[in-house]
Amino acid sequence: PAQTEAPATTSAEAVAAPEADAIAVASGTYAIDPTHTDVLAQWNHLGFSNPSAHFGNAEGHIVYNADDVSQSSVEVTLPLSGMNSFTAKFDEHLRSADFFDVGVFPQATFKSTKVEAAGTNKLTVTGELTIKDITKPVVLDVTVNGAGEHPMRKVPAVGFEATTSLKRSDFGLGMAAPAVSDEVTLRITTEATQAPAQ
């Protein structure tokens, strides 16, 4: 019997990844869960290594508008007491006046000024980051990880990843730059839930 040939595919079709399904996020106000939120800062040290520090204990909320994402917003407070490089001596230096001066400036804050759709499950969030009473614009590239009913709390929940880069010297943290890179990469993961219905 004659063999039928499979339809030809172009090389672009062969390598194209399937498009992800859109994740439906319910409108509402979500409280950030500090237990499942982490801000990871990473930089280059003298060209030899890429160390990092974690910033935890975040507090804040996300307002999501499913009908008009541009009406969404986020506000976060990051207590610098939650900073952890997993090296006590280095943590002490980071908290000193050489860097964050935590005794005078105990927290960092972020407040969005614009939220835009940026593709399937993607957002661009522009906002103002304040560290040491210095406020600068920052743009976050955000991915929606998932949304739906939280299996334990039984309330609407949502999770996001976000990345950005910034110059630490813009925030009065420029000691040893550029030998220690001025540019810092931030990777953020967060989970947030709505309050239970009354």
N, C-alpha and C positions, 0 to 999 in steps of 0.2 A: 504494500500500500504506500501511496505517496505521503511523505512527511510534510506537515504544515510548519512553516517557520513562525517563530514567535515574532510579534510586532517589534520593529526596531525601536530602540530608545536612544535618545541623545545622551551624551556624556553628562550634561547638566541635569537631566532627569535622573540619571543613575546615582548621582551623588547628592541630590537635593534631599535634605532631611524633611521628614513629614512635619507639617505645621502643627504646633501645639494647639490643643483645644483652649478656648478662652475660659478663664476661671471667673465664675460669677461671684463677685464680692457684694454682700448685702450692704445697703446704705445704713449709716448709723455712726455713732461715736464709739470708738474702741479704746480701752485703756491698755497701755503698754504693760506687758508682763515682764518685770525685771528679772525673774528667774530664767526666762528664755529669750533674753535680749543681750547682745554683746556687741561692743564696738572694738574692732581690732585695728590698731595703728601699726604700720610697718614702714621702715626706712632702711637706708643703706648706711653701714658704718665703715667708713674709710675704704670702701671698695672690697672689704673682706667678708662681710656678713650682712644679713637682712633681719635684724632682730625685730621684736614686736612687743607691744604692751596692750593689755586689755583694759577697757573701761566698762564697768558694770554698774548695777543698781540704778539703771535708767528709769525715769518717771516721765509720764506724759500721756498724750492721747492723739489718736488719729481720727479725723472726721472724713468718712468716705461717702461720696455722692455718686451712686451708680448711674443716675440719669445724666449727670453733668460732672464729669471727673474734675473739671476746672474749678468746681466749687468745693473740692476736697482740701484738707489741710492737715498739717502735723505740727505738734509742739512737743519738744523734749527737753528735759533737764537732766544733766549728767553730773552727779556729784563726783568730784575728783578724788574723794576718799575711796571710791571704788576702783581706782587705777591699780593695775597689778602687772608687773613685768616678770613676776616669779623670782625676782632677785631683790631681797630686802634693801641692800645698800643702794642699788640703782633706783628703786622706788623712792627712797629718801631723797636722792638727788633730784629726781623728776619733780618731787613735791616742793623742792626748795625754790628760793628766789631766782636761781639760775634758769629755771624753766617755768613751771606752772604757778609757783608762789601760792600754794594752796591755802596757807594761813590767811592770805588777803583776798584771794579769789577762789572760793571753795567749790565753784561749779561752772560748767560750760552749758550753754543753751543753744538750741536750734529752733527756729520758727520759720515755717514755709511762707513764701510770698507768692508762689505760683505752682500749680500741679497740672501737668499735661500728659495726655495719652501719648505713648511712644511705640505703639505696636501691640501685638497680642501679649497680654500679661506683662506689659512694660509701661513704666511711667518715668517722666522726668520731673523731679521735684527741685525747684529752686527755692533757696531760703537764706536766712541770715544766721551765721554761726558766730556766737560770742564766746571768746576766751580771754580772760584777763581784762575784761571790760572793753575789748577791741572787737568790733563787729565787722565781718566781711561776708560778701555773697559766696555761696557754695551751691553747686549743682550736683544732685544725687541721681545716678542711674539706678532705677529701681525695678526689681522683678517681683511679681506676685508669686509666692511659692504655693499657696493654697488658701482655700476659704471654705467655710461650712460650719456645721455645728461641732463645737468642741466636745469630744467624746466623754470627757469627765465632767465638765462644767455645764454641759447642755445649753450653751448659749452660742450665738454666732461668734466665730473666730476667724482671724486672718493672719497670714504670715508673709513677711517680705524679706528680701535681700537688697542691699544697696551698696554702691561703691562710689567713691570720689577720691580726688587727690587735692592736696592743698599745700601751700608753702607755710611752714611753721614760723618763718620769720615775719609773716604778715600778722601773727598773733603774739609777737614779743617772745617767741620761743626759739630764736635763731642761734643759740650758742653753738659754736664749732662748725657752723655752715660756712662754706660748702663741703668741707672735708667729710663731715657727717651730713648726709643729703638734706637739703632744705625741703625737698618734696617728700611728703608723707602720704601713703595710700591708706585710706580708711575702708574697711569692709564691715558692714553692719548686718546683723541678722536680728529680726524682731518678731515676736508673736504678740497679738493683742486680742482682747475679747470685749464684747459688749456686756454691759451690766445686765443681770437677770431681769426679766419682766416683772413689774410690780403687780 
